[in-house]
Amino acid sequence: GRRRAQEAAAALRAAERSAERAGSELSRVRAVLDSAAAETARSEEQVAAANRHLAAEQQRLREVADRLQAAEELGEEDTEDAQLEAAARRDERHRAATAARAAETEARLALRSLEEQARALGNRAASQERAAATERRAREEAERRAHRRRLQARNAEAVLAAAEQLLVRVGASVAAAAGDRDRAESVRAGLDAELTELRVANDRLAARVAELTDSVHRDELARTQQRTRIEALEARSLEELGLTPEALVEHYGPHLPIPDPDAGTGTEEPEATDGQDALFGAVAGAPFVRAEQERRLRRAEKELASLGRVNPLALEEFAALEERHRFLAEQLEDLKRSRQDLRSILREVDEHVERVFSEAYADTAREFEGVFATLFPGGEGRLRLTDPTDMLSTGIDVEARPAGKKIKRLSLLSGGERSLTAIALLVAIFKARPSPFYVMDEVEAALDDRNLGRLLSIFRQLQETSQLIIITHQKRTMEIADALYGVAMRGDGVTTVIGQRLAELR
């Protein structure tokens, strides 16, 4: 309430300041309007004076024009006798007309100047009128704003008065609320103390409930375990002994004496009684002691576990395994014999391969030296084994030394020399192990004419024992052939083979 009162007072002061500014603005607008009205009156007087001056100049111009016209009419009526006098008068009239024209020009200039001044004064008067209208509108707007501010000021005063009254009532309410708050604080303190005590008691009860719940759970778990154990023992007695729990307790319960295990070793057997006594006998013994009997039980279970489970199919399984062992032993002996046979065959194959390879290598090396000498006159070429001690895994090196060169490595030879060396090795293999025919594809493409001639001599030697199929573009190679076959493209895009035997042409 106090804050609202302060805000209302501040609004009232702001409204008063706005009213003062509006009053000063209104005074300024009124002064401007008065000045504009005075300026407008002066402008109207100047316009009226200019109009009067313009009318006088126009009247003077008309008089001068009338005199000029009268002078011209008099000049037409002169007789020939008075020409001299007329000439003098004409000169005078001419001077008068010139003066009249000059006066007319001055009058027109003055008239135009006055018209321009009149238009300027009119424009200025219109501008002053527009400014006056603007000032009147501004003054009216300022008066409206001042009126609104006065209304706001009165409203602010009313709000301030109401706020003061409200502030008084709020003060009384605050005092009453403070008393209520103190009483509520004291009541809350008492309730907090009671709540604390109740929480402590609740915690104790919750702990007790948890403890009882855990105890109940443990008891239920123990009973469940006992029940499970009893059921397992009952099932075990039925499975292993064939006795119901009632019969087992009746004849072997703790209320009966424990039979002496050595008592039944005598020659005499006790007479059987009726019912179950006939089945179990009535041998007297020591009284039942649980700890002693539990030790005997553990010892008996240990001895039984050491014996293991009895397998009724053990004899049959043993016979089957023995038969399987006998079969596998025979298979193993057979595999050993097969391995010996395979090793013997491998030795024979290795010996045969080594012998065949040695013979083929010797023949190929011999032929290579001859073919190389033919392709490289004056040169020397030979084959060399990389590992002569192991003919099955050895490699073969080719040593080639053309005439006039000391190099033997193939990588240092030119392209044509390497091609001829490869052809020499190939032809040496052909001669060492001849075949019915050979197929070669442009083997002479990289050779010059001299080396080509040497290769053709080799081909002629091969022609004596075998047939050659050579794919070539060399005309000299074609000349030594017995038949030529060419592949051509027809106009329809289909290839066709053309053959010709050279013997028919010769």
Secondary structure, 3 states (H helix, E strand, C coil): CHHHHHHHHHHHHHHHHHHHHHHHHHHHHHHHHHHHHHHHHHHHHHHHHHHHHHHHHHHHHHHHHHHHHHHHHHHHCCCHHHHHHHHHHHHHHHHHHHHHHHHHHHHHHHHHHHHHHHHHHHHHHHHHHHHHHHHHHHHHHHHHHHHHHHHHHHHHHHHHHHHHHHHHHHHHHHHHHHHHHHHHHHHHHHHHHHHHHHHHHHHHHHHHHHHHHHHHHHHHHHHHHHHHHHHHHHHHHHHHHCCCHHHHHHHHCCCCCEECCCHHHCCCCCCCCCCHHHHHCCCCEECCCHHHHHHHHHHHHHHHHHHCCCCCCHHHHHHHHHHHHHHHHHHHHHHHHHHHHHHHHHHHHHHHHHHHHHHHHHHHHHHHHHHHHHHCCCCEEEEEECCCCCCCCCCEEEEEECCCCCCCCHHHCCHHHHHHHHHHHHHHHHHHCCCCEEEEECCCCCCCHHHHHHHHHHHHHHHCCCEEEEECCCHHHHHCCCEEEEEEECCCCCEEEEEEEHHHHC
